[in-house]
Amino acid sequence: MRKNDFDFSIPIRQSKVAIAILIYKTFKIIVRQLWPVLLIFLIGRGGTEKNYLVIFISVVAIVSLVLSIIGYFRFYFHIKGDELIVHKGVINRKVLNISFDRIQTVNFEQNLIQQVFNVVGLKVDTAGSAKDEFSFDALDRDMAVALRETILSAKKESVLEENSITEQSSEQEFSPILELGVLDLIKIGASQNHFKSFGLIMLFFFWIYDNLQDAGINAEEYTESYLPEMSQALATVVIMAVILSVVSFLISLINTVFRYFDLKLLRGDRGFKIISGLFNRKEVAAMDHKIQMIQWGDNPLKRFFGMKDLQFKQASSVEVNSNKSIKVVGCYNEQIEEVKRHYFRSGAFDGLQGKGIDYRYLIRRIIFVGGIPALMLVTIAYFNIEQRWVLLGIAGLWLIWIILSSIVKFKKYRYDFNQWVMLVKKGMFGDYESLLKLIKVQNIKIQQTLYQKRNDLADIEFYTASGSATIPFIPHQDAKDIRDYILYKVETSKERWM
Amino acid sequence: MFFENEQISSDELPQIEHLYFESIESKYTTVAFISSFLFWLIIFAGLAAVYLLNDDTDKFKHAHWVLLGVALLAFAQIFVTMKSCKVKSFALREKDIIYRTGYLWYKEIAVPFNRVQHLEVVRGPIARMFNLASLKLFTAGGQQSDLKIPGLKPDKANRLKEVVSRKIRVDEEE
């Protein structure tokens, strides 16, 4: 065993490389906070202001340097019994005692600096409050591996289960399910949600415009001289739109390449491992018993390429939508089938059909989401003569949109369950499917509005330790039966669920 | 891993429907009323402050309509809150707890004990004046799936906490 090479009982500092990473991190935080100011200063013409800027930057740089170095020397750790003890903090000194059985996962991370120096960042997630979570900035790879083994094997001994989990990830045990090539990456980049990057760009421009004005530069003065006539203005708008679209597309693409470069989805004995990233390589483990739910979905563009995004929802102490849900982009159907095959026992999908929900879901949604807002708009239009036709137009379009989308949503809602799993399908533009093991459920809610009560219908929602699934508008009796059955499954299960 | 495939007839499953649900203390309705009332009082105080501190009367031509709207909303909210207190009830079973609440949105929430992480008895300032406490059941994951049962007598809340804690411990030892 490699772990004998290192003596963790005496306090150890991180690799010296950590200083560089700490400086880099501090610097990044400062730049992220202050770059608007920096930009304004760079654009602004003031002479004396620039001198202040230089002084300011130097002070910031020196302070961050000193803080980083102190931080490095103040950070050390050792193992005592089955506890990991970490000393840290520059101004407020802190001692963290983290017992092994509270440690959920130990993940590796490598950014560019860490890759060059062959050290790894280690992230330790604990069950408990968020303040106990911490990370190592740089450990020699061998030491990191040994530390992880020590923690996880000690943990295993203390758990003492018959189907004890071999959490050590000895690399050779893993077999690949998915490896993304360059072509895949381009497809993924192309099928991202471009509206998001478009929105970001727009925000960016508004923000620059705003700041320029604050700095005493009136952007309109400059632009107006370039836009003498209306017809040309229209042309400019069109050109701008095209440019913005191309830029959003490129941003999505670059973002995709950075994040998902050389993505590998691997399967081990008892879990999955995902490695990805160009400059910042992340290695994340998703153990079977930690996975609460598996979800996959697409959008029209992704469907065109036949690709889906897959998500492993993992149990976490912190909030549900934190980074604990691991996303694997660019899976084809075969890979999803393979993941399902590994994660669920054979026969888990026998007899799953996909039942629809009650048609009254459609009626209610059209009335409440479509009709009532439309009615309000019509009421306003009645009083507002100037914009009457615009308002009526919006009301009509809204109603049509809600009717169409409701029909699609209603048709796509499908659910079914058997002894092991619950399957919920839904979607509007895309198709989303959630699959969860019944025993992962930790809270079941049956909800009824007054209308549903009168019509003997109900919504049922299942909460797991990471995310939930809802089935709306099913017969009340069915909801009760499903609940009673799942409670029975959960309460009789001895399987490890988190 | 063994392959379990027991057949269970749905009639044999224990059904929540036939349980006896114990209502929370009726005093809690008063607690709920007071806290809602205080909430709306603060809102109204805020609105009044905005109205009085601003002398641009033209802008506040329709202020009375706004106030009327907020007042209606307040009444509706307080009414629904008090109504829902009547619904709040719970049933304890050997292996889980079921809680009913909500008037407009009626909810029935079931939490199995072997998924509960820990329990707490909490007492707010208003509840303390009425000698009431709440029992909170924490599950893993987010706040969404935690369960809070308000309006219990403190000794009953503590007793429930003891009972459930013991069940969790037994479950872990198995």
Chai-1 contact restraints between the chains, C-beta under 6 A:
chainA,res_idxA,chainB,res_idxB,connection_type,confidence,min_distance_angstrom,max_distance_angstrom,comment,restraint_id
A,A315,B,A140,contact,1.0,0.0,6.0,A-B,restraint_1
A,E319,B,G142,contact,1.0,0.0,6.0,A-B,restraint_2
A,V320,B,G141,contact,1.0,0.0,6.0,A-B,restraint_3
A,V320,B,G142,contact,1.0,0.0,6.0,A-B,restraint_4
A,Q442,B,R115,contact,1.0,0.0,6.0,A-B,restraint_5
A,Q442,B,T139,contact,1.0,0.0,6.0,A-B,restraint_6
A,Q442,B,S145,contact,1.0,0.0,6.0,A-B,restraint_7
A,N443,B,V111,contact,1.0,0.0,6.0,A-B,restraint_8
A,N443,B,T139,contact,1.0,0.0,6.0,A-B,restraint_9
A,N443,B,S145,contact,1.0,0.0,6.0,A-B,restraint_10
A,I444,B,A110,contact,1.0,0.0,6.0,A-B,restraint_11
A,K445,B,K107,contact,1.0,0.0,6.0,A-B,restraint_12
A,K445,B,I109,contact,1.0,0.0,6.0,A-B,restraint_13
A,I446,B,E108,contact,1.0,0.0,6.0,A-B,restraint_14
A,Q447,B,W105,contact,1.0,0.0,6.0,A-B,restraint_15
A,Q447,B,K107,contact,1.0,0.0,6.0,A-B,restraint_16
A,Q448,B,Y106,contact,1.0,0.0,6.0,A-B,restraint_17
A,T449,B,W105,contact,1.0,0.0,6.0,A-B,restraint_18
A,Y463,B,S145,contact,1.0,0.0,6.0,A-B,restraint_19
A,A465,B,A140,contact,1.0,0.0,6.0,A-B,restraint_20
A,A465,B,G141,contact,1.0,0.0,6.0,A-B,restraint_21
A,S466,B,G141,contact,1.0,0.0,6.0,A-B,restraint_22
A,D481,B,S10,contact,1.0,0.0,6.0,A-B,restraint_23
A,D484,B,L13,contact,1.0,0.0,6.0,A-B,restraint_24
A,D484,B,Q15,contact,1.0,0.0,6.0,A-B,restraint_25
A,L487,B,D96,contact,1.0,0.0,6.0,A-B,restraint_26
A,L487,B,A110,contact,1.0,0.0,6.0,A-B,restraint_27
A,L487,B,P112,contact,1.0,0.0,6.0,A-B,restraint_28
A,Y488,B,L13,contact,1.0,0.0,6.0,A-B,restraint_29
A,V490,B,P112,contact,1.0,0.0,6.0,A-B,restraint_30
A,E491,B,K95,contact,1.0,0.0,6.0,A-B,restraint_31
A,E491,B,P112,contact,1.0,0.0,6.0,A-B,restraint_32
A,M498,B,A140,contact,1.0,0.0,6.0,A-B,restraint_33
